[in-house]
Amino acid sequence: MVTSTHKLPIQLLFDIEQRCKKVAKGLPQRVTVTESWTGISFKIANINLVAPLKQVNEILHYPKLTAVPGTQPWVKGVANIRGTLLSIMDLQGFLSEKPHSITPQSRVLVIKRDEFSVGLLVNEVMGLRHFKDEEKVTTVSRFDESLRDYIHGAFCQNGEETLVFSMSALTGNPGFFQVAV
C-alpha cells in the first residue's frame, strides 16, 4: 500500500525531469550543414586554379635541383626529397612553353600517378579552399586554351573565378611523360 508521503517511482522520475528542465540551459540552435568541395588553391601565370585535395600529396618549397641533360625545357631537374628522387616539372612551362620564374612564393605540388610521384612547380600556393555547391559555375569569363584539357569545372566565390585543375588529366596525358628531347 502506498502512503501519501511516498511517491511512486514514475512520479519521482517525472518530478526530477521537471526540475531539470527548469534549470537546464537551452539546447544549441539547429545548424544546417551544407556540403562543400575542398581543394588546394594555386596560381600559374596569374590564373587562379584549384586541384582536388585528394590529388595533391604534398606541398614543398622550391628545392635544390640537379639538372637532367637531354630533357624538355619544362623539366627543371630532380630533387632529393627525404631520400627519394623527385622529378620537378614546370607546370606553366609544360602548358604554355613560357617558363616560370622562381620567386619566394614558388611552390612544388607533389602528385602521384600509380607508384610514380612528380613535383609540379607553380607560381604560388594559397592553401585550402572550400566551395559550396551553389558557387559552382558553368561558364567562365577568362579561359586560357592551354588549360582546356585539364579544367574540370569552376567556382565563383566573392566575384573571383577559380578553375578546377585535374591532376589526373595531366598525368593521363602521354605528352607529360615525354621528357626527352
C-alpha positions as YAML, in Angstrom:
chain: A
units: angstrom
residues:
- id: 1
  name: MET
  ca: [0.00, 0.00, 0.00]
- id: 2
  name: VAL
  ca: [1.34, 3.40, -0.99]
- id: 3
  name: THR
  ca: [1.08, 6.21, 1.50]
- id: 4
  name: SER
  ca: [0.83, 9.88, 0.69]
- id: 5
  name: THR
  ca: [4.43, 10.55, 1.89]
- id: 6
  name: HIS
  ca: [5.88, 8.06, -0.57]
- id: 7
  name: LYS
  ca: [5.74, 8.75, -4.29]
- id: 8
  name: LEU
  ca: [5.53, 6.18, -6.97]
- id: 9
  name: PRO
  ca: [8.82, 5.67, -8.88]
- id: 10
  name: ILE
  ca: [7.25, 7.06, -12.02]
- id: 11
  name: GLN
  ca: [6.14, 10.19, -10.16]
- id: 12
  name: LEU
  ca: [9.70, 10.63, -8.76]
- id: 13
  name: LEU
  ca: [11.16, 10.43, -12.26]
- id: 14
  name: PHE
  ca: [8.60, 12.95, -13.54]
- id: 15
  name: ASP
  ca: [9.47, 15.39, -10.71]
- id: 16
  name: ILE
  ca: [13.21, 15.05, -11.41]
- id: 17
  name: GLU
  ca: [12.61, 15.69, -15.11]
- id: 18
  name: GLN
  ca: [10.59, 18.83, -14.34]
- id: 19
  name: ARG
  ca: [13.28, 20.22, -12.01]
- id: 20
  name: CYS
  ca: [15.99, 19.51, -14.61]
- id: 21
  name: LYS
  ca: [14.03, 21.34, -17.31]
- id: 22
  name: LYS
  ca: [13.66, 24.40, -15.07]
- id: 23
  name: VAL
  ca: [17.42, 24.76, -14.51]
- id: 24
  name: ALA
  ca: [18.66, 23.44, -17.87]
- id: 25
  name: LYS
  ca: [20.21, 25.76, -20.41]
- id: 26
  name: GLY
  ca: [18.69, 25.87, -23.85]
- id: 27
  name: LEU
  ca: [19.74, 23.41, -26.49]
- id: 28
  name: PRO
  ca: [22.10, 24.61, -29.21]
- id: 29
  name: GLN
  ca: [20.46, 26.04, -32.26]
- id: 30
  name: ARG
  ca: [19.94, 23.71, -35.14]
- id: 31
  name: VAL
  ca: [22.61, 24.39, -37.76]
- id: 32
  name: THR
  ca: [22.15, 23.32, -41.33]
- id: 33
  name: VAL
  ca: [25.25, 21.63, -42.67]
- id: 34
  name: THR
  ca: [25.94, 22.32, -46.32]
- id: 35
  name: GLU
  ca: [28.10, 20.15, -48.49]
- id: 36
  name: SER
  ca: [31.34, 21.71, -49.69]
- id: 37
  name: TRP
  ca: [34.11, 20.86, -52.09]
- id: 38
  name: THR
  ca: [37.70, 21.28, -50.88]
- id: 39
  name: GLY
  ca: [40.86, 21.71, -52.91]
- id: 40
  name: ILE
  ca: [44.39, 23.12, -52.93]
- id: 41
  name: SER
  ca: [44.39, 26.62, -54.42]
- id: 42
  name: PHE
  ca: [47.36, 27.69, -56.56]
- id: 43
  name: LYS
  ca: [48.35, 30.03, -59.37]
- id: 44
  name: ILE
  ca: [50.17, 29.68, -62.65]
- id: 45
  name: ALA
  ca: [50.57, 32.70, -64.93]
- id: 46
  name: ASN
  ca: [48.19, 34.71, -62.67]
- id: 47
  name: ILE
  ca: [45.37, 32.20, -63.23]
- id: 48
  name: ASN
  ca: [43.55, 31.02, -60.11]
- id: 49
  name: LEU
  ca: [43.35, 27.24, -60.05]
- id: 50
  name: VAL
  ca: [42.32, 24.67, -57.51]
- id: 51
  name: ALA
  ca: [43.14, 20.95, -57.54]
- id: 52
  name: PRO
  ca: [41.04, 18.35, -55.78]
- id: 53
  name: LEU
  ca: [42.51, 17.76, -52.33]
- id: 54
  name: LYS
  ca: [42.90, 14.03, -52.89]
- id: 55
  name: GLN
  ca: [45.06, 14.64, -56.00]
- id: 56
  name: VAL
  ca: [47.84, 16.55, -54.19]
- id: 57
  name: ASN
  ca: [50.06, 14.58, -51.82]
- id: 58
  name: GLU
  ca: [52.34, 17.33, -50.53]
- id: 59
  name: ILE
  ca: [53.38, 20.97, -50.95]
- id: 60
  name: LEU
  ca: [57.09, 21.82, -50.90]
- id: 61
  name: HIS
  ca: [59.22, 24.94, -51.06]
- id: 62
  name: TYR
  ca: [61.30, 25.00, -54.23]
- id: 63
  name: PRO
  ca: [64.12, 22.50, -53.54]
- id: 64
  name: LYS
  ca: [67.72, 22.38, -54.69]
- id: 65
  name: LEU
  ca: [67.79, 20.61, -58.04]
- id: 66
  name: THR
  ca: [70.14, 18.60, -60.15]
- id: 67
  name: ALA
  ca: [69.66, 19.31, -63.85]
- id: 68
  name: VAL
  ca: [68.98, 16.37, -66.16]
- id: 69
  name: PRO
  ca: [70.59, 16.80, -69.60]
- id: 70
  name: GLY
  ca: [68.64, 15.95, -72.73]
- id: 71
  name: THR
  ca: [65.21, 16.81, -71.29]
- id: 72
  name: GLN
  ca: [62.45, 19.21, -72.29]
- id: 73
  name: PRO
  ca: [62.89, 22.82, -71.12]
- id: 74
  name: TRP
  ca: [59.94, 22.43, -68.71]
- id: 75
  name: VAL
  ca: [61.77, 19.64, -66.84]
- id: 76
  name: LYS
  ca: [63.52, 21.60, -64.09]
- id: 77
  name: GLY
  ca: [65.51, 18.63, -62.76]
- id: 78
  name: VAL
  ca: [65.43, 16.12, -59.92]
- id: 79
  name: ALA
  ca: [65.45, 16.78, -56.19]
- id: 80
  name: ASN
  ca: [66.35, 14.56, -53.27]
- id: 81
  name: ILE
  ca: [63.29, 14.73, -51.00]
- id: 82
  name: ARG
  ca: [63.87, 12.74, -47.82]
- id: 83
  name: GLY
  ca: [65.97, 10.18, -49.67]
- id: 84
  name: THR
  ca: [63.65, 9.85, -52.68]
- id: 85
  name: LEU
  ca: [64.38, 11.35, -56.10]
- id: 86
  name: LEU
  ca: [61.53, 13.54, -57.29]
- id: 87
  name: SER
  ca: [61.28, 14.91, -60.83]
- id: 88
  name: ILE
  ca: [60.33, 18.60, -60.83]
- id: 89
  name: MET
  ca: [58.32, 19.87, -63.81]
- id: 90
  name: ASP
  ca: [57.41, 23.48, -64.56]
- id: 91
  name: LEU
  ca: [53.63, 23.28, -64.98]
- id: 92
  name: GLN
  ca: [53.41, 26.70, -66.66]
- id: 93
  name: GLY
  ca: [56.28, 25.77, -68.98]
- id: 94
  name: PHE
  ca: [54.60, 22.49, -69.94]
- id: 95
  name: LEU
  ca: [51.25, 24.13, -70.64]
- id: 96
  name: SER
  ca: [52.31, 27.33, -72.38]
- id: 97
  name: GLU
  ca: [56.02, 26.97, -73.17]
- id: 98
  name: LYS
  ca: [56.62, 30.16, -71.15]
- id: 99
  name: PRO
  ca: [58.87, 29.09, -68.28]
- id: 100
  name: HIS
  ca: [58.02, 30.12, -64.75]
- id: 101
  name: SER
  ca: [60.48, 32.44, -62.99]
- id: 102
  name: ILE
  ca: [61.32, 31.22, -59.50]
- id: 103
  name: THR
  ca: [60.18, 33.61, -56.74]
- id: 104
  name: PRO
  ca: [59.99, 33.28, -52.95]
- id: 105
  name: GLN
  ca: [56.31, 32.35, -53.39]
- id: 106
  name: SER
  ca: [57.08, 29.47, -55.80]
- id: 107
  name: ARG
  ca: [55.99, 26.07, -54.56]
- id: 108
  name: VAL
  ca: [56.05, 22.48, -55.72]
- id: 109
  name: LEU
  ca: [52.87, 20.39, -55.65]
- id: 110
  name: VAL
  ca: [53.72, 16.70, -55.32]
- id: 111
  name: ILE
  ca: [51.27, 14.50, -57.19]
- id: 112
  name: LYS
  ca: [51.21, 10.75, -57.68]
- id: 113
  name: ARG
  ca: [50.19, 8.50, -60.53]
- id: 114
  name: ASP
  ca: [50.30, 4.82, -59.67]
- id: 115
  name: GLU
  ca: [53.68, 4.45, -57.95]
- id: 116
  name: PHE
  ca: [55.30, 7.40, -59.73]
- id: 117
  name: SER
  ca: [55.50, 10.79, -57.96]
- id: 118
  name: VAL
  ca: [56.28, 14.08, -59.66]
- id: 119
  name: GLY
  ca: [56.63, 17.65, -58.42]
- id: 120
  name: LEU
  ca: [54.86, 20.47, -60.25]
- id: 121
  name: LEU
  ca: [56.37, 23.93, -59.99]
- id: 122
  name: VAL
  ca: [53.64, 26.58, -59.57]
- id: 123
  name: ASN
  ca: [53.79, 30.34, -59.01]
- id: 124
  name: GLU
  ca: [52.13, 30.27, -55.61]
- id: 125
  name: VAL
  ca: [50.01, 28.09, -53.34]
- id: 126
  name: MET
  ca: [47.28, 29.89, -51.43]
- id: 127
  name: GLY
  ca: [46.23, 26.88, -49.33]
- id: 128
  name: LEU
  ca: [42.97, 25.04, -48.83]
- id: 129
  name: ARG
  ca: [39.82, 26.49, -50.37]
- id: 130
  name: HIS
  ca: [36.30, 25.38, -49.59]
- id: 131
  name: PHE
  ca: [33.50, 25.92, -52.09]
- id: 132
  name: LYS
  ca: [29.75, 25.47, -51.64]
- id: 133
  name: ASP
  ca: [27.74, 23.68, -54.31]
- id: 134
  name: GLU
  ca: [25.94, 26.90, -55.20]
- id: 135
  name: GLU
  ca: [29.30, 28.54, -56.04]
- id: 136
  name: LYS
  ca: [29.85, 26.12, -58.93]
- id: 137
  name: VAL
  ca: [29.62, 27.85, -62.33]
- id: 138
  name: THR
  ca: [29.16, 26.55, -65.85]
- id: 139
  name: THR
  ca: [30.84, 29.40, -67.75]
- id: 140
  name: VAL
  ca: [33.94, 31.45, -67.02]
- id: 141
  name: SER
  ca: [34.93, 34.84, -68.35]
- id: 142
  name: ARG
  ca: [38.66, 34.12, -68.70]
- id: 143
  name: PHE
  ca: [39.98, 30.85, -70.02]
- id: 144
  name: ASP
  ca: [43.45, 30.01, -71.33]
- id: 145
  name: GLU
  ca: [43.24, 27.48, -74.18]
- id: 146
  name: SER
  ca: [46.38, 25.69, -72.95]
- id: 147
  name: LEU
  ca: [44.36, 24.59, -69.90]
- id: 148
  name: ARG
  ca: [41.34, 23.24, -71.79]
- id: 149
  name: ASP
  ca: [42.13, 19.52, -71.38]
- id: 150
  name: TYR
  ca: [42.81, 19.88, -67.66]
- id: 151
  name: ILE
  ca: [39.92, 22.05, -66.47]
- id: 152
  name: HIS
  ca: [37.07, 20.03, -64.99]
- id: 153
  name: GLY
  ca: [34.82, 22.73, -63.58]
- id: 154
  name: ALA
  ca: [34.93, 26.15, -61.96]
- id: 155
  name: PHE
  ca: [33.72, 28.05, -58.92]
- id: 156
  name: CYS
  ca: [32.94, 31.71, -58.37]
- id: 157
  name: GLN
  ca: [33.46, 32.94, -54.82]
- id: 158
  name: ASN
  ca: [33.29, 36.61, -53.83]
- id: 159
  name: GLY
  ca: [33.34, 37.59, -57.52]
- id: 160
  name: GLU
  ca: [36.58, 35.66, -58.17]
- id: 161
  name: GLU
  ca: [36.63, 32.76, -60.62]
- id: 162
  name: THR
  ca: [38.69, 29.68, -59.79]
- id: 163
  name: LEU
  ca: [39.16, 26.87, -62.28]
- id: 164
  name: VAL
  ca: [39.30, 23.24, -61.15]
- id: 165
  name: PHE
  ca: [42.54, 21.72, -62.46]
- id: 166
  name: SER
  ca: [42.59, 17.93, -62.78]
- id: 167
  name: MET
  ca: [45.97, 16.43, -61.88]
- id: 168
  name: SER
  ca: [44.59, 13.09, -63.09]
- id: 169
  name: ALA
  ca: [44.00, 14.56, -66.56]
- id: 170
  name: LEU
  ca: [47.55, 15.96, -66.53]
- id: 171
  name: THR
  ca: [49.16, 12.63, -65.62]
- id: 172
  name: GLY
  ca: [46.87, 10.92, -68.12]
- id: 173
  name: ASN
  ca: [48.41, 12.97, -70.95]
- id: 174
  name: PRO
  ca: [51.16, 10.86, -72.60]
- id: 175
  name: GLY
  ca: [52.98, 14.08, -73.60]
- id: 176
  name: PHE
  ca: [53.55, 14.93, -69.94]
- id: 177
  name: PHE
  ca: [55.86, 11.93, -69.59]
- id: 178
  name: GLN
  ca: [57.70, 12.54, -72.89]
- id: 179
  name: VAL
  ca: [60.53, 14.41, -71.18]
- id: 180
  name: ALA
  ca: [63.41, 13.53, -73.52]
- id: 181
  name: VAL
  ca: [64.26, 15.90, -76.38]
...
